[in-house]
Amino acid sequence: MKLSELGGKEIVDVNRAERLGILGQTDLEINEQTGQIEALIIPSLKWFGFRKQGGEVRVPWKHIKKIGADMIILDFPDEED
């Protein structure tokens, strides 16, 4: 899947059974040493339960459980250390 194909997918939190919104433009955080994706960086004004960083939301890759044709399923804990 290409990064450009992520846009427009609905984002759902499986723990809260909530629709969090539609994914727009996004960036990837990549570990330079391993080349693995560590997180999606999503520009956002309003996301509940996520750590905000200057108008962006960082969703760690480990919390993305499934990327389907229409939606991205997150398993995000209520609180993260």
C-alpha positions as CSV (number, residue, x, y, z in Angstrom):
1,M,0.0,0.0,0.0
2,K,1.2,3.5,-0.9
3,L,1.2,6.3,1.6
4,S,-1.1,8.3,-0.7
5,E,-3.7,5.4,-0.4
6,L,-4.1,6.1,3.3
7,G,-5.9,9.4,2.8
8,G,-9.6,9.3,2.9
9,K,-9.8,6.2,5.2
10,E,-12.1,6.3,8.2
11,I,-10.2,5.9,11.5
12,V,-11.9,3.8,14.2
13,D,-10.7,3.2,17.8
14,V,-11.7,-0.4,18.7
15,N,-11.5,0.2,22.4
16,R,-13.8,3.1,22.5
17,A,-15.9,1.9,19.5
18,E,-15.7,5.4,18.2
19,R,-15.2,6.9,14.8
20,L,-12.3,9.4,15.2
21,G,-12.5,10.9,11.8
22,I,-11.2,10.6,8.2
23,L,-7.5,10.5,7.6
24,G,-6.3,13.4,5.4
25,Q,-2.7,14.0,4.6
26,T,-0.2,12.2,6.8
27,D,3.5,11.6,7.2
28,L,5.4,8.6,8.4
29,E,7.9,8.6,11.2
30,I,10.6,6.1,10.1
31,N,13.5,4.7,12.2
32,E,16.6,5.7,10.3
33,Q,18.6,2.7,11.6
34,T,16.1,-0.1,10.9
35,G,13.9,1.5,8.2
36,Q,10.7,0.5,10.1
37,I,7.7,2.7,10.3
38,E,7.3,3.9,13.9
39,A,4.3,6.1,13.7
40,L,1.8,8.0,11.5
41,I,2.0,11.8,12.0
42,I,-1.4,13.2,11.3
43,P,-2.1,17.0,11.1
44,S,-5.0,17.6,13.3
45,L,-6.8,20.1,15.4
46,K,-9.0,17.8,17.4
47,W,-8.2,14.2,18.4
48,F,-9.2,12.7,21.7
49,G,-6.9,10.3,23.5
50,F,-3.8,11.0,21.4
51,R,-0.6,12.9,22.2
52,K,-0.7,16.2,20.3
53,Q,2.6,17.7,19.1
54,G,2.2,21.2,17.6
55,G,-1.1,20.6,15.8
56,E,-0.2,17.0,14.9
57,V,-1.2,13.7,16.3
58,R,1.4,10.9,16.6
59,V,-0.1,7.5,16.3
60,P,2.5,4.8,17.1
61,W,2.5,2.0,14.6
62,K,2.0,-0.6,17.3
63,H,-1.5,0.8,17.9
64,I,-2.6,0.3,14.2
65,K,-4.2,-3.1,14.1
66,K,-5.6,-3.2,10.6
67,I,-5.6,-1.1,7.5
68,G,-8.5,-2.1,5.2
69,A,-10.0,-0.7,2.0
70,D,-12.1,1.8,3.8
71,M,-10.8,2.2,7.3
72,I,-7.9,2.1,9.7
73,I,-8.6,0.2,13.0
74,L,-6.6,1.5,16.1
75,D,-6.2,-0.3,19.4
76,F,-5.1,2.7,21.4
77,P,-4.9,2.4,25.2
78,D,-6.8,5.0,27.3
79,E,-3.5,6.3,28.7
80,E,0.0,6.0,27.3
81,D,3.1,6.6,29.3
